[in-house]
């Protein structure tokens, strides 16, 4: 075996271990609900030592920060929308995915660990929402644009999906349609036409 091959195998093993750790953290969030996410629990779930986790993530915060993109990949998120058309389309695409991962989505929205994970991406998320408002309604006063962006973020979120599902009995498809229609109206666009509905 060449030195290059040994290095490549070591790197593959390191990458697989990192993925196993992240998947364990996400699975724990989905199963544990409101319980805090601890490094010891993640290590136990991943079948590694806490020392191994700290080899991959220098701090617990580093682990939490790495969970967000992995979690987004699991629900097949396309990332934060940055144009009006993208944010209008996102709930119709994403909310049915949330139905498939309901426990994880609820944990990400309502648990302390989920809030911690979400806050790590908040600066990017709010900037994207502001970009969507600027795309649809250029020239709005800054305070008005900020309020619109805040409501857009709420409508394009797990919180909105959960309320529409729990209080209105909507499945992901119907919840996504409702959120997309509201976003379009908020951005001064015509609501997207839904199949089978009369104007």
HUQUIBEL-V336094 format. One record per backbone hydrogen bond with DSSP energy under -0.5 kcal/mol. NH is the residue of the N-H (numbers start at 1). CO is the residue of the C=O. E is the energy in kcal/mol with one decimal. If there is no record, write none. Layout:
BEGIN
nh=NH co=CO e=E
nh=NH co=CO e=E
END
This chain:
BEGIN
nh=6 co=2 e=-2.2
nh=7 co=3 e=-2.4
nh=8 co=4 e=-2.4
nh=9 co=5 e=-2.4
nh=10 co=6 e=-2.4
nh=11 co=7 e=-2.4
nh=12 co=8 e=-2.3
nh=13 co=9 e=-2.4
nh=14 co=10 e=-2.4
nh=15 co=11 e=-2.7
nh=16 co=12 e=-2.6
nh=17 co=13 e=-2.3
nh=18 co=14 e=-2.3
nh=19 co=15 e=-2.4
nh=20 co=16 e=-2.4
nh=21 co=17 e=-2.2
nh=22 co=18 e=-2.3
nh=23 co=19 e=-2.8
nh=24 co=20 e=-2.1
nh=25 co=21 e=-2.2
nh=26 co=22 e=-2.3
nh=27 co=23 e=-2.8
nh=28 co=24 e=-2.4
nh=29 co=25 e=-2.0
nh=30 co=26 e=-2.2
nh=31 co=27 e=-2.2
nh=32 co=28 e=-3.4
nh=33 co=29 e=-1.1
nh=34 co=32 e=-0.5
nh=35 co=32 e=-1.7
nh=38 co=36 e=-0.7
nh=42 co=38 e=-2.2
nh=43 co=39 e=-2.8
nh=44 co=40 e=-2.4
nh=45 co=41 e=-2.5
nh=46 co=42 e=-2.5
nh=47 co=43 e=-1.2
nh=48 co=43 e=-2.3
nh=53 co=49 e=-1.6
nh=54 co=50 e=-2.3
nh=55 co=51 e=-1.1
nh=55 co=52 e=-0.5
nh=56 co=52 e=-1.3
nh=56 co=53 e=-0.6
nh=57 co=53 e=-2.7
nh=63 co=59 e=-1.6
nh=64 co=60 e=-2.6
nh=65 co=61 e=-2.6
nh=66 co=62 e=-1.7
nh=67 co=63 e=-1.2
nh=67 co=64 e=-0.5
nh=68 co=64 e=-0.9
nh=69 co=65 e=-0.6
nh=70 co=66 e=-1.0
nh=71 co=67 e=-2.9
nh=72 co=68 e=-2.6
nh=73 co=69 e=-1.9
nh=74 co=70 e=-1.7
nh=75 co=71 e=-1.6
nh=76 co=73 e=-1.3
nh=77 co=72 e=-3.0
nh=87 co=83 e=-2.3
nh=88 co=84 e=-2.2
nh=89 co=85 e=-1.7
nh=90 co=86 e=-1.6
nh=91 co=87 e=-0.7
nh=93 co=89 e=-1.4
nh=94 co=90 e=-3.5
nh=95 co=91 e=-2.4
nh=97 co=93 e=-0.6
nh=97 co=94 e=-0.6
nh=98 co=94 e=-1.7
nh=99 co=95 e=-1.5
nh=100 co=96 e=-1.0
nh=101 co=97 e=-0.8
nh=101 co=98 e=-0.8
nh=102 co=99 e=-1.0
nh=105 co=101 e=-2.7
nh=106 co=102 e=-2.7
nh=107 co=103 e=-2.4
nh=108 co=104 e=-2.6
nh=109 co=105 e=-1.5
nh=110 co=106 e=-3.0
nh=111 co=107 e=-1.8
nh=112 co=34 e=-0.6
nh=114 co=107 e=-0.5
nh=115 co=111 e=-2.5
nh=116 co=112 e=-2.4
nh=117 co=113 e=-2.3
nh=118 co=114 e=-2.9
nh=119 co=115 e=-2.8
nh=120 co=116 e=-1.0
nh=121 co=117 e=-0.5
nh=121 co=118 e=-1.4
nh=122 co=119 e=-1.1
nh=125 co=121 e=-2.3
nh=126 co=122 e=-2.9
nh=127 co=123 e=-1.9
nh=128 co=124 e=-2.1
nh=129 co=125 e=-2.2
nh=130 co=126 e=-2.3
nh=131 co=127 e=-2.0
nh=132 co=128 e=-1.9
nh=133 co=129 e=-1.9
nh=134 co=130 e=-2.5
nh=135 co=131 e=-2.2
nh=136 co=132 e=-1.9
nh=137 co=133 e=-3.5
nh=140 co=137 e=-1.3
nh=145 co=141 e=-2.8
nh=146 co=142 e=-2.2
nh=147 co=143 e=-1.8
nh=148 co=144 e=-2.5
nh=149 co=145 e=-2.6
nh=150 co=146 e=-2.2
nh=151 co=147 e=-2.0
nh=152 co=148 e=-2.5
nh=153 co=149 e=-2.5
nh=154 co=150 e=-1.7
nh=155 co=151 e=-2.6
nh=156 co=152 e=-2.2
nh=157 co=154 e=-0.7
nh=157 co=155 e=-0.6
nh=160 co=154 e=-0.7
nh=161 co=157 e=-2.1
nh=162 co=158 e=-2.5
nh=163 co=159 e=-2.3
nh=164 co=160 e=-2.6
nh=165 co=161 e=-2.1
nh=166 co=162 e=-3.2
nh=167 co=163 e=-2.6
nh=168 co=163 e=-0.7
nh=168 co=164 e=-0.7
nh=169 co=165 e=-0.8
nh=170 co=164 e=-2.2
nh=175 co=171 e=-2.9
nh=176 co=172 e=-2.6
nh=177 co=173 e=-2.0
nh=178 co=174 e=-2.5
nh=179 co=175 e=-2.5
nh=180 co=176 e=-2.6
nh=181 co=177 e=-2.4
nh=182 co=178 e=-2.2
nh=183 co=179 e=-2.5
nh=184 co=180 e=-2.3
nh=185 co=181 e=-2.2
nh=186 co=182 e=-2.5
nh=187 co=183 e=-1.7
nh=188 co=185 e=-1.8
nh=189 co=184 e=-3.2
nh=197 co=194 e=-1.6
END
